């Protein structure tokens, strides 16, 4: 942990970009271009997609694995404090320059091997796209990339890393009848969660999520998916933790993709919530997919 004599700057950040490994990058890019409105181009790191308040990089590799999760911090002070926390926790880090971030971002991995990038955003995301590339209506439809969720064989260890080494704040936990942690939701902003972990038989990416903002916009996204013959795999529903409305679809690699609305906003002194491991926790409206 950081030196107790030093002031601790709260981790304030937002999900900025994800990298997804896949078996067929062009097929996956076509899905996200058509379904989520991304405009893809190539840079030195591969295929990068940009739309309104969302960035996604497609990487060749093992399907259903996360290449990295990149978070944008509010200031150099926050980034410096994160480096101090990681150093005190004996986490190996490297300083990197990454597209969309100012020079000097920090890259590291959690105990499961999930790679993180934290840095200061270079400028507004849509300004990075080529002129005229956001002409498609879907590209302008609100859907801010908001959180990513991991499955882990040791959810308790991963939660401790997120809180102790990285500085996330625990919002809610889900435990089974034996008191074993099954799910944890952590935040680095006023929104209920910016990251989550599920207990599972393997370490993998569970899903990533886009916040549409209002319930009526989820309706519009569902109509858009229907027009493309992309079926909803779960929802509409309402999560217990976070109280957000949701629908889920699958991309061609089988990754869960969530469109969310009205995610709970919390105060810094909000007590940690405890939820039972049951279907109603995952969906107060009906069937809950107990993936953990």
WORA-V125478 format. One record per residue. N is the residue number from 1. RES is the residue in one small letter. OMEGA is omega in whole degrees, 0 to 359 (none if undefined). Layout:
# WORA-V125478
N&RES&OMEGA, N&RES&OMEGA
This chain:
# WORA-V125478
1&x&179, 2&x&177, 3&x&182, 4&x&179, 5&x&182, 6&x&178, 7&x&180, 8&x&179, 9&x&180, 10&x&176, 11&x&176, 12&x&185, 13&x&176, 14&x&179, 15&x&188, 16&x&186, 17&x&173, 18&x&169, 19&x&180, 20&x&171, 21&x&179, 22&x&180, 23&x&185, 24&x&185, 25&x&182, 26&x&178, 27&x&181, 28&x&178, 29&x&179, 30&x&178, 31&x&184, 32&x&175, 33&x&182, 34&x&186, 35&x&185, 36&x&174, 37&x&179, 38&x&167, 39&x&184, 40&x&173, 41&x&180, 42&x&169, 43&x&183, 44&x&183, 45&x&178, 46&x&182, 47&x&177, 48&x&179, 49&x&181, 50&x&170, 51&x&183, 52&x&176, 53&x&176, 54&x&179, 55&x&182, 56&x&177, 57&x&181, 58&x&185, 59&x&175, 60&x&181, 61&x&183, 62&x&182, 63&x&177, 64&x&175, 65&x&178, 66&x&174, 67&x&178, 68&x&170, 69&x&182, 70&x&179, 71&x&177, 72&x&179, 73&x&186, 74&x&185, 75&x&175, 76&x&178, 77&x&178, 78&x&180, 79&x&179, 80&x&179, 81&x&176, 82&x&177, 83&x&180, 84&x&179, 85&x&181, 86&x&179, 87&x&180, 88&x&179, 89&x&179, 90&x&177, 91&x&179, 92&x&181, 93&x&171, 94&x&177, 95&x&185, 96&x&169, 97&x&186, 98&x&180, 99&x&181, 100&x&178, 101&x&169, 102&x&179, 103&x&175, 104&x&176, 105&x&179, 106&x&179, 107&x&181, 108&x&180, 109&x&175, 110&x&183, 111&x&177, 112&x&181, 113&x&176, 114&x&185, 115&x&178, 116&x&170, 117&x&174, 118&x&179, 119&x&177, 120&x&182, 121&x&182, 122&x&177, 123&x&182, 124&x&190, 125&x&185, 126&x&180, 127&x&180, 128&x&182, 129&x&177, 130&x&180, 131&x&178, 132&x&186, 133&x&182, 134&x&183, 135&x&182, 136&x&181, 137&x&181, 138&x&181, 139&x&181, 140&x&182, 141&x&183, 142&x&175, 143&x&182, 144&x&177, 145&x&196, 146&x&179, 147&x&177, 148&x&184, 149&x&180, 150&x&166, 151&x&185, 152&x&174, 153&x&178, 154&x&184, 155&x&181, 156&x&178, 157&x&182, 158&x&177, 159&x&179, 160&x&178, 161&x&181, 162&x&183, 163&x&187, 164&x&185, 165&x&186, 166&x&177, 167&x&173, 168&x&179, 169&x&179, 170&x&177, 171&x&183, 172&x&172, 173&x&175, 174&x&182, 175&x&178, 176&x&185, 177&x&179, 178&x&180, 179&x&181, 180&x&179, 181&x&177, 182&x&180, 183&x&175, 184&x&180, 185&x&182, 186&x&185, 187&x&172, 188&x&179, 189&x&177, 190&x&178, 191&x&188, 192&x&176, 193&x&176, 194&x&186, 195&x&177, 196&x&179, 197&x&175, 198&x&169, 199&x&184, 200&x&179, 201&x&181, 202&x&175, 203&x&182, 204&x&169, 205&x&175, 206&x&176, 207&x&168, 208&x&194, 209&x&175, 210&x&180, 211&x&181, 212&x&177, 213&x&184, 214&x&182, 215&x&182, 216&x&179, 217&x&172, 218&x&175, 219&x&182, 220&x&177, 221&x&179, 222&x&176, 223&x&178, 224&x&178, 225&x&180, 226&x&180, 227&x&179, 228&x&183, 229&x&172, 230&x&186, 231&x&170, 232&x&180, 233&x&178, 234&x&179, 235&x&8, 236&x&180, 237&x&177, 238&x&176, 239&x&171, 240&x&175, 241&x&181, 242&x&176, 243&x&184, 244&x&174, 245&x&187, 246&x&160, 247&x&178, 248&x&169, 249&x&173, 250&x&168, 251&x&185, 252&x&179, 253&x&180, 254&x&176, 255&x&173, 256&x&177, 257&x&184, 258&x&166, 259&x&187, 260&x&175, 261&x&172, 262&x&176, 263&x&181, 264&x&171, 265&x&190, 266&x&175, 267&x&182, 268&x&184, 269&x&179, 270&x&178, 271&x&178, 272&x&178, 273&x&178, 274&x&186, 275&x&176, 276&x&179, 277&x&182, 278&x&184, 279&x&184, 280&x&177, 281&x&181, 282&x&179, 283&x&181, 284&x&180, 285&x&185, 286&x&187, 287&x&174, 288&x&180, 289&x&184, 290&x&184, 291&x&181, 292&x&none
